[in-house]
Amino acid sequence: MIETFKELFARGYQALREDRLADSRAIFFQGVRNAAEEADRPDLAEALCGLAQAEHGIGNLQAAGHHYANAGVLYRQLGLRERLAYAIRHEADILRETGKVVEAEPLYLEAEEIYRQLGEQATLDLANTLRGLALVNESAGKMDASKALWQQARELYEKCKVEPGVVECNEKLSQ
């Protein structure tokens, strides 16, 4: 019996949830290979995002960023804006984590614009994007802009009932 992409991705994400990063990496790598062989660009982009998550978890940030960037290219070509925002926001997170805040900022801004257009369904994604953008502004010394972003993120985390996000925002706002 041949495993479908949906089944393969379910196994990959299950392995991620169970912190079996090497297994997840292997599963998503197989997904990338299968999708590339079948020239299935939407599934290829999804497999790249899964592979990026596994690589990030393992600590291979360069590979994770590369996979998110490639997924972003595919999602942009396919016109899948919500998935594009996901991929570029995570690519921006990787860039920020590796000290490349100048490169991260335009990706966060593009993701923010998309998530704002998507409205209520993207509230948590918008909060996470604003958090990253606040950290970028903070590291650039733009404290007023950073505080405004932390405040917006706090309100969104509160709306989504994400207590760790609210706590982090409160800590940042009290500094």
N, C-alpha and C positions, 0 to 999 in steps of 0.2 A: 504494500500500500504506500502510495506517494503522499508525503506530508504537504499540506497546503501552506502558503505563506502565512495565513492567519494562524494556523496551528504552530508553525515554526516560531513566529513572533510571540505567541502566547507562552511557549516554552522559554524563549529568551528572556522575556520580561519576568516570568516566574523565577528564573534563575537569578535575575537582578534583585528581586524582592527578597530572595533567600540568601543574598550576599555570596552567591556562587559566581563570582565575577569571571573566572576563567571559563566556566561552562557557558555563561552568557555570551562571552566574547566569541567562543567557537560557534555557538548557535547563530549569532548575528553575522559572523563572517560567512557561514554557509548561506545565510539569507542573501548577503551581498552577492556572493558567487552565483546563486540560482537566479536572482533577479537580473543580474548582468547578462547571463547566458540567454535569458528569455526576453531581454530588452524591455523589461517591465520597470519603467522609470519611477512610478509612484511607490512600488514595493522596494525598489533599490534605495530610494530616499529614506523610507521608513527603516530599512535594515541598517543604513548608514547611521541614523540617529540612535538606534539600539546599540550598535557597535560603539558609537561615541560614548554612550552612557557607561558601557562596560569599561572602555579604555580610561575614562575619567575616574571611575571607581578604583581601577588598578593603579592609577597615578600616572598614566601615560597621557599627559595633557597635550602634547604636540599632536599625537595621533587623534585624540578626541576632537581637538579644534579642527583638524584637517577633515575629519568625517562630517562634523557639523557644517563646515563650509561647503563641502560637496553636496550635502543634502540640501542646503540653502539654495545652491545653484539650480538643482533639479526642481525644487518647489517653486522657485521664481519662474522657471521656464513653463511649469505646469499650471501656473496661476493659482496655486493652493496657498492663499495668503495666511491663513491661520497656521498652517504647518510651517510656512516660511518664517513667520514670527517666532515660532517655537525654536526652529533650528538656529536662526541668527541670534536670538537671545542667549541661547546656550553657548554659541560660539563666542559671543561677547563676554559671557561669564568666564570662559577659558582664557580669553585674551586679558581680561582684568586680573584673573588669578596669576597670570604669568607676567604681570606688570606692564602690559601693553594697553594702557588706558586710553591713549589717543585713538588707537584702532578700534577699541571696544565701543566708544561713545556713539559713533554714527549707527552702529548696529542696534544698540539699545534704543536710540531715538526712532529708528525705523520700526522696531518691534513695538515700541510704545504707541506709535501712530496706528499701527494695525490693530492692536488690542483695544485702543480707544474706539476705533470704528466698529469692532465686533460687539462692544457693549457689555451687558451684564454677564454673558456667557464666558467672558474672558477676565473677570474681576481678579481672580487669584493670579493669573498670568500677568496681568498689568501690575499688580502689587509686586510680584517678583522682579519684573522689569524695572520698576521705579526704584526698588532696593538696589539693584545693580548700578543704575544710573546715579543714585545717591552716593554710592561708594566711589564711583568714578569722579564725581564732582568733589567729594571729600579729598581724594588723593591729589586732585589738581588744585586744592586750596580754595575752592569755590564754596565756602561754608554756608552762605545764605541760600544758594541754589540747592545745596545738599540738604539743609534743614527743611526746605519747602518740599523736597521729594520724600524725605523721611516722614513728614506729616501726611502727605497724600498716601504713601504706602501704608502707614499706620491705620488710617481710616479704612482702607481696602482690606487689610488683614483682619481688622475688627469686624467688618461686614461679613467676611468669610469665616469668622470664628477660628482663625489661625493664631492661637495664643503665642507660640514662639516668635512669630513675626511681629506681633504687637509688642512683646517684651523687648525684642531687639530694637525696634523703632523708638520705644520709650527711652531705652538706654542711650541711643544716639541723640535723641532730642534733648536729653538732660545734660549732655556734655557741653 
